[in-house]
Amino acid sequence: MYTVKSIKQPHHPDTKLVSMMYTFKEMVNYCIRIGLENNVSTLKRFSSMFYRELGKYDIQSYYKLTAMSQACGRLAQMKKDIKKGKMVRSPICEKTVSSIML
């Protein structure tokens, strides 16, 4: 049996933080769209092909790499589910990804 410990960490809705989370969500969705169009699901191939295209987002480069990693993980999981014959949901992010930013 596994035990998970979680805590709530209150924060004030700072406009910079909210805008950064929104930008990160948009980058992940953009990476997912590119990955689906070009059939790319590995981080190495994705970053070598499309890292420069993420230059249009005004955010630190660390978050660009994290967005690519998130997108590649979602695409890889989607491919695994398709191989297993499971119902596949869209890998697109609908909510802001706050757990990564905090």
C-alpha positions in Angstrom: 0.0 0.0 0.0 1.3 3.5 -0.9 0.7 6.6 1.1 0.5 10.0 -0.5 1.1 13.2 1.5 -0.2 16.4 0.1 -0.4 19.9 1.5 -2.3 23.0 0.4 -0.1 25.9 -0.4 -2.1 29.1 -0.6 -0.9 31.9 -2.9 -2.3 35.1 -4.0 -3.4 35.3 -7.6 -0.6 37.3 -8.9 -1.1 38.5 -12.4 2.5 37.5 -13.5 2.0 34.0 -12.1 -1.4 33.6 -13.8 -0.2 34.9 -17.1 2.9 32.6 -16.9 0.6 29.6 -16.2 -1.6 30.5 -19.2 1.5 30.9 -21.4 2.8 27.5 -20.3 -0.6 25.9 -21.1 -0.6 27.4 -24.5 3.0 26.2 -25.1 2.1 22.6 -24.1 -0.9 22.7 -26.4 1.1 24.1 -29.3 3.7 21.4 -28.8 1.0 18.7 -28.7 -0.4 20.0 -32.0 3.0 20.0 -33.6 3.7 16.5 -32.3 0.5 15.2 -33.7 1.0 16.8 -37.1 4.5 15.5 -37.5 4.1 12.2 -35.6 6.9 13.1 -33.0 6.7 11.7 -29.5 10.3 11.6 -28.3 11.8 14.6 -26.5 15.1 14.4 -28.3 13.6 14.5 -31.7 11.0 17.1 -30.8 13.5 19.5 -29.2 15.9 19.2 -32.1 13.2 20.0 -34.6 11.0 22.5 -32.9 12.8 24.3 -30.1 13.3 27.5 -32.1 9.6 27.7 -32.8 8.9 28.2 -29.1 10.9 31.4 -29.2 7.7 33.3 -29.9 6.7 32.7 -26.3 8.1 35.3 -23.8 9.0 32.9 -21.0 12.2 31.4 -19.6 13.8 28.6 -21.6 13.5 26.2 -18.7 9.7 26.3 -19.1 10.0 25.7 -22.8 11.8 22.5 -22.2 9.3 21.5 -19.5 6.4 22.2 -21.9 8.1 20.0 -24.6 8.5 17.3 -22.0 4.9 17.5 -20.9 3.7 17.3 -24.5 5.9 14.4 -25.4 4.8 12.5 -22.3 1.1 13.0 -23.2 1.7 11.9 -26.8 3.7 8.8 -25.8 0.9 7.8 -23.4 -1.7 8.4 -26.1 0.3 6.1 -28.4 0.5 3.4 -25.7 -3.2 3.6 -25.1 -3.9 3.3 -28.8 -1.7 0.1 -29.0 -3.6 -1.4 -26.1 -6.9 -0.7 -27.7 -8.1 1.7 -25.0 -10.3 4.7 -25.6 -8.1 7.7 -26.3 -8.9 11.2 -25.0 -7.5 14.3 -26.5 -4.1 15.1 -24.9 -4.8 18.9 -25.1 -4.5 20.8 -21.8 -7.8 22.4 -20.8 -6.8 23.9 -17.4 -3.8 25.9 -16.5 -1.0 23.6 -15.2 -0.4 25.1 -11.8 1.3 22.1 -10.1 4.3 22.4 -12.3 4.8 26.1 -11.7 4.7 26.1 -7.9 
